[in-house]
Every structure is written in C-alpha cells, then in structure tokens.
Amino acid sequence: MEEMISVCGVNCSKDCPLFMKKCEGCRAINGKVFWAYGDGVEKCPLFDCAEKKGFFSCGFCREKPCEIWMSTRDPDLSDEEFEKDVRDRIKRLDEFCT
C-alpha cells in the first residue's frame, strides 16, 4: 500500500488503525473526519485552515505548529508523546514538501 500522508503530517497508512476501515484519509473525504464533528465543526480544523490558506498541507505553512495543532491534541497522549508526535509530523511534512 502506498503511504497516505495527511494534511497535518500523520502517516495514515502506517499510524492510524482506522485508516481504510472507518476513514479513507482526510484528502479523500475533504477533511470531514469522524472525530472532528460537533460544536459547529464540520471538518478537521487543520484541514480547513490549510484549505483556506490554499496549501496542500501544513508543510507549506511557516506557522507550524500553530495554535490549531496544539488545540487538536489527542487527549490519550502524554505531554511527552504529544511533543514527539508534533515533531515527527513536522519532520514528515518537511520531507514531503521539499
């Protein structure tokens, strides 16, 4: 299977156990990931931001990681796990966008 890198740098095909089961990847579903619904939110805030800025991914934004990244934190991750996740995603985006 070809790698599927999300707008925010998650390697869906490797890191997401729900990929191709409950989600086909944010690009395929136009950012309408199941976990992003509620409180007036219709799509992933990171996907929405990149789309509004005209970016293919957050990798092209100079503000990463931004407040949106920090506010969309997976609550199951410890502080250390979250910091590593952000670093890994930024590194993946930097490699993908060069």
N, C-alpha and C positions, 0 to 999 in steps of 0.2 A: 504494500500500500504506500502511495506517495504521501509525504508529510503534508499535513494541513496546519499551517501557522495562522493563528487568529490575528485580528486587528491589533490586539494588545500583546501579542507575542507568545501566547500559550501554544504549545505544540499539541493541538487537539488529538492528532492521530497517535500520539505517544502518552500524553499526560492526562487525558480525560477518559475515564471509564465509561462515560455516557455517549462518547462520540460514535456515531452511526447506529446507536441504539435509541437514544432519546433526543439527540441533536446531530445535525449534519455539518455543524460548523457555522460560525457567525456569518460568514460571507454568503453561504448557501441559503440562509434563512433571513438575510437582510438585518442581522442584529437582533432579531426577535427571539432571543434565547429564553428558555422557560423560566429561569431563575430571576430574570430582570423585570417581570411583570408585577404590577401593584403600585399603589400610591401614585397613579398617573404616569408611571413609567411604561413605555411600550416597547422599548428596545434597550439593549445594553448601553449604558451611558458612555462607555469608551468608544464603542462602535459609532454611536450617534455623534460624538464630538469629532472623531476623525472624519466622518462623512460630511459634517457641516464645514469643516476646515478644508475639505477637498483632498484629504490624504488617503492613500491606500491603506495605511496603517499608522499606528502611533510612532513607528520608527522614523517617520519624517518630521515629527514634531520636536522642536527644541525644548519644550517644557516638560518632557517626560522625566521622571514620573511626576505627574501633576496631582492636584487635589482629588481629581476624579479617581485616579489609580488608588490613592490612599483610602478613599471612601467606599471603594468596591472590594474591600478586603474580604477574603474568605474567613469567616469567624471561627472556623475549625483550626486555623493555623496559629501557631505561637508567634510571638514577635519575631523570633529568630527565623522561623520558617517563612514568614511573610517577607522579611527583608531579603532572604535568599531567593524567594520566588520572584520578587521585583527585579533583583539583579540579573537573574537568569533570563527573564523575559526581555529586559533591556538589551542584554548581550545578544540574544537570539534576533531581536529586531534590528540591531546594529549590523549584524552579519547578513541578515536577509535584505536589508535596504541599501547595501553598498554594492 
